[in-house]
Amino acid sequence: MDILDSDKLKMKFDQPVPKVGDLLLAEPLMNDIAFQRSVIILIEHGDEFGSVGFVTNRCSNYNLNDLVEEIERDDEIPIYIGGPVHRDRLYYIHTLGNLIPESIEVCNGLFVSGNFKAMIEYVNSGAPIDGKVRFFLGYSGWEKNQLEKELSNFDWAVTKMRFPQRLLSLEEEEAWRVEVSELDERYLLWLNCPSSTILN
């Protein structure tokens, strides 16, 4: 067996200062299993309080129908693992805008939160979910300056979120690969990297 040097796969390029609405793409051999090949949307970021985001591409074993009694439709609506913090709480992002009162626009037509009753009514109406809404258990959080430290360690690539509907449609490694493929061509090495540092 050969063991890859994961440090050599870190793309040691300066990253743009992350902003609310940006995506964080995990370097391919990140040791933290919660974030391996993750695509995270930042919904809060600031010097004073730190950062908050959701891992958008990690599906859980739960469906919305399992956890919310008010759901009246029969098709299964997946719930994603937004991160390791407060996994007992349900969150959501969406592209529904004013259809969900009290929503907060993150950027480019992507919204977070909003009136839960209105969201349940939308779901129960039979309206489309894929590409429109994504539900999460938990979120990802960084204390003040923690994300900056991880960026200086080249753990993440920062990029703009261009297509909200795509973000809410793709999952697992496919989502990560699609976003990485649109980075600078110097990152193409990531796409050829195996998911483990140990090769047979």
C-alpha positions as CSV (number, residue, x, y, z in Angstrom):
1,M,0.0,0.0,0.0
2,D,1.1,3.5,-0.8
3,I,0.2,6.4,1.5
4,L,-0.4,9.8,-0.1
5,D,1.1,12.9,1.5
6,S,-2.1,14.8,2.1
7,D,-0.1,18.0,2.8
8,K,1.1,18.0,-0.8
9,L,-2.5,18.1,-2.0
10,K,-3.3,21.3,-0.2
11,M,-3.6,24.1,-2.7
12,K,-1.4,26.7,-1.0
13,F,-3.0,29.7,-2.6
14,D,-4.3,32.8,-0.9
15,Q,-8.0,32.7,-0.5
16,P,-10.4,35.6,-0.9
17,V,-11.9,37.0,2.3
18,P,-15.1,34.9,2.7
19,K,-18.4,36.7,2.7
20,V,-21.9,35.7,3.6
21,G,-23.2,33.6,0.7
22,D,-19.9,32.2,-0.3
23,L,-19.1,28.5,-0.5
24,L,-16.4,26.7,1.4
25,L,-15.1,23.6,-0.5
26,A,-13.2,21.2,1.7
27,E,-9.7,20.1,0.6
28,P,-10.1,16.4,-0.6
29,L,-8.3,14.7,2.3
30,M,-9.6,16.6,5.2
31,N,-9.2,14.6,8.4
32,D,-12.5,15.7,10.0
33,I,-15.1,13.2,8.8
34,A,-17.9,15.7,9.4
35,F,-16.5,17.9,6.6
36,Q,-14.9,15.5,4.1
37,R,-15.6,16.7,0.6
38,S,-18.2,19.1,1.9
39,V,-19.8,22.1,0.3
40,I,-20.7,24.7,2.9
41,I,-22.8,27.8,2.4
42,L,-21.9,30.6,4.7
43,I,-25.0,32.3,6.2
44,E,-23.1,34.4,8.8
45,H,-19.6,35.7,8.8
46,G,-18.0,38.5,10.7
47,D,-14.9,39.6,12.7
48,E,-16.9,39.9,16.0
49,F,-18.9,36.7,16.3
50,G,-17.3,34.2,13.9
51,S,-19.1,32.2,11.2
52,V,-22.1,29.9,10.6
53,G,-22.9,27.8,7.6
54,F,-24.6,24.6,6.5
55,V,-22.9,21.5,4.9
56,T,-25.3,21.3,1.9
57,N,-24.3,17.9,0.4
58,R,-24.4,15.4,3.3
59,C,-27.7,13.5,3.4
60,S,-28.8,12.1,6.8
61,N,-30.9,8.9,7.4
62,Y,-33.9,11.0,8.2
63,N,-36.8,12.4,6.2
64,L,-38.9,15.4,7.0
65,N,-41.9,13.1,7.2
66,D,-40.2,11.3,10.1
67,L,-39.6,14.4,12.2
68,V,-42.4,16.8,11.5
69,E,-45.9,15.6,12.4
70,E,-47.6,18.3,10.3
71,I,-46.2,16.9,7.0
72,E,-49.1,15.5,5.0
73,R,-47.5,14.4,1.7
74,D,-46.4,10.9,1.1
75,D,-43.1,11.3,-0.8
76,E,-40.0,11.3,1.3
77,I,-38.3,14.7,1.8
78,P,-34.6,14.2,2.8
79,I,-33.0,16.0,5.6
80,Y,-29.3,16.9,5.4
81,I,-26.6,17.1,8.1
82,G,-25.8,20.8,8.3
83,G,-23.0,20.3,10.7
84,P,-22.0,19.1,14.1
85,V,-23.6,21.9,16.1
86,H,-27.2,21.5,17.5
87,R,-28.1,18.4,15.6
88,D,-31.4,18.3,17.5
89,R,-32.6,21.4,15.6
90,L,-34.1,21.8,12.2
91,Y,-33.0,24.5,9.8
92,Y,-33.7,25.2,6.1
93,I,-32.5,27.3,3.2
94,H,-34.6,27.9,0.1
95,T,-35.2,30.0,-3.1
96,L,-38.9,30.8,-2.2
97,G,-38.3,34.4,-1.2
98,N,-41.5,36.2,-0.2
99,L,-43.5,33.0,-0.3
100,I,-42.0,32.3,3.1
101,P,-42.4,35.5,5.3
102,E,-39.6,36.5,7.5
103,S,-37.0,34.8,5.3
104,I,-33.5,36.4,5.2
105,E,-31.8,36.6,1.8
106,V,-28.3,35.3,2.0
107,C,-27.4,36.2,-1.6
108,N,-28.4,35.8,-5.2
109,G,-31.9,34.5,-4.5
110,L,-31.0,32.1,-1.7
111,F,-32.8,32.6,1.6
112,V,-32.4,31.2,5.1
113,S,-35.1,30.5,7.7
114,G,-38.5,32.2,7.6
115,N,-42.0,31.4,8.9
116,F,-42.1,27.7,9.7
117,K,-45.9,27.4,9.3
118,A,-45.6,29.0,5.8
119,M,-42.9,26.5,5.0
120,I,-45.0,23.5,6.1
121,E,-47.9,24.9,4.0
122,Y,-45.6,25.1,1.0
123,V,-44.5,21.5,1.5
124,N,-48.0,20.2,2.1
125,S,-49.2,21.9,-1.1
126,G,-47.2,19.3,-3.1
127,A,-45.0,22.0,-4.6
128,P,-41.5,21.0,-5.7
129,I,-38.8,20.6,-3.1
130,D,-35.7,19.6,-5.1
131,G,-33.8,22.7,-6.1
132,K,-36.2,24.9,-4.0
133,V,-35.7,23.9,-0.3
134,R,-33.2,21.9,1.7
135,F,-33.7,21.0,5.3
136,F,-30.9,20.4,7.8
137,L,-30.2,19.0,11.2
138,G,-27.5,21.1,12.9
139,Y,-25.2,23.6,11.5
140,S,-21.4,24.3,11.2
141,G,-19.9,27.0,13.4
142,W,-16.6,28.7,13.8
143,E,-15.6,30.9,16.7
144,K,-14.0,34.3,16.1
145,N,-10.9,33.9,13.9
146,Q,-11.3,30.1,13.7
147,L,-12.3,30.0,10.1
148,E,-9.5,32.4,9.1
149,K,-7.0,30.0,10.8
150,E,-8.4,27.1,8.8
151,L,-8.1,29.1,5.6
152,S,-4.5,30.0,6.4
153,N,-3.9,26.2,6.8
154,F,-5.4,25.8,3.3
155,D,-8.2,23.5,4.6
156,W,-10.8,25.2,2.4
157,A,-11.2,26.9,-1.0
158,V,-13.5,29.9,-1.0
159,T,-15.7,30.5,-4.0
160,K,-18.9,32.3,-5.0
161,M,-22.3,30.6,-4.9
162,R,-23.5,31.0,-8.4
163,F,-26.5,28.8,-8.8
164,P,-28.9,28.4,-5.8
165,Q,-31.0,25.8,-7.5
166,R,-28.0,23.7,-8.2
167,L,-26.8,24.0,-4.6
168,L,-30.2,22.7,-3.5
169,S,-30.2,19.8,-6.0
170,L,-26.9,18.1,-6.0
171,E,-25.6,16.0,-3.0
172,E,-22.7,14.0,-1.7
173,E,-19.5,13.9,-3.7
174,E,-21.2,14.9,-7.0
175,A,-21.9,18.4,-5.5
176,W,-18.3,18.8,-4.3
177,R,-16.9,17.7,-7.7
178,V,-19.1,20.1,-9.6
179,E,-18.1,23.1,-7.5
180,V,-14.4,22.1,-7.5
181,S,-14.5,21.8,-11.3
182,E,-15.4,25.5,-11.5
183,L,-12.4,26.6,-9.5
184,D,-9.1,27.8,-10.9
185,E,-7.6,25.0,-13.1
186,R,-4.8,24.6,-10.5
187,Y,-7.5,22.8,-8.3
188,L,-8.1,20.0,-10.9
189,L,-5.6,17.8,-9.0
190,W,-8.3,17.6,-6.3
191,L,-10.7,15.9,-8.7
192,N,-8.1,13.1,-9.3
193,C,-7.5,12.6,-5.6
194,P,-8.8,9.3,-4.1
195,S,-11.1,9.6,-1.1
196,S,-8.4,8.0,1.2
197,T,-4.8,8.6,1.7
198,I,-4.1,4.8,1.5
199,L,-4.0,3.3,-2.0
200,N,-4.1,-0.4,-2.8
